[in-house]
Amino acid sequence: KVFFRAGVLGQLEDMRDERLAKIISNFQAYVRGYVMRKNYSKLQDQRIGLTVIQRNIRRWLLLRNWQWWKLYTRVKPLLSIARQEDEMKVVAEDLEKCKEDLAKCEKVKKELEEQNVTLLQQKNDMFLQLQAEQDSMGDFEERVQQLLTQKADMEDQLKELEDRLGDEEGTTEELESIKKKLEDEADNLKKDVEDMQ
């Protein structure tokens, strides 16, 4: 809490009130000035509009009985008809141009459709060719598989034959050693028989 001397708080409040009053009065003055400027510019536009209307009315009052003005007022609708004919010509030319553009677009569309048909035909042909190649590839893979199984069978048979050959070679060596022994024994027996005689 802040303590002030007697009367200081009142002075501060008075100063605040004066300052707020000055700020509010400045704001009000600015708003009033803005509103008044808007009203003034609106009145200026109205004044200019009134002078233009008054001038046009004075001129019309002077011209309404003038013979050339009467002639002009009678010929003016005919001028708009001529202008309409010119506009019709322009519209007709635009229509012809649009028809030509449409014909060109139709021609391009037809060419693109024909190209699309040929491309679709080529795509279908390539797809059929790819399927045929895939089928032949499948046949080829089956043939390779058969050859691999035949190779495995042949390798098994070769291994069996090599094992049998090894066994036969072993028995052949045994038989030869037996034969050699028998021949040695036969020679020994022959010598014994000769010695005995």
Secondary structure as UniProt FT lines:
FT   TURN            6..7
FT   HELIX           8..63
FT   TURN            64..65
FT   HELIX           67..196
//
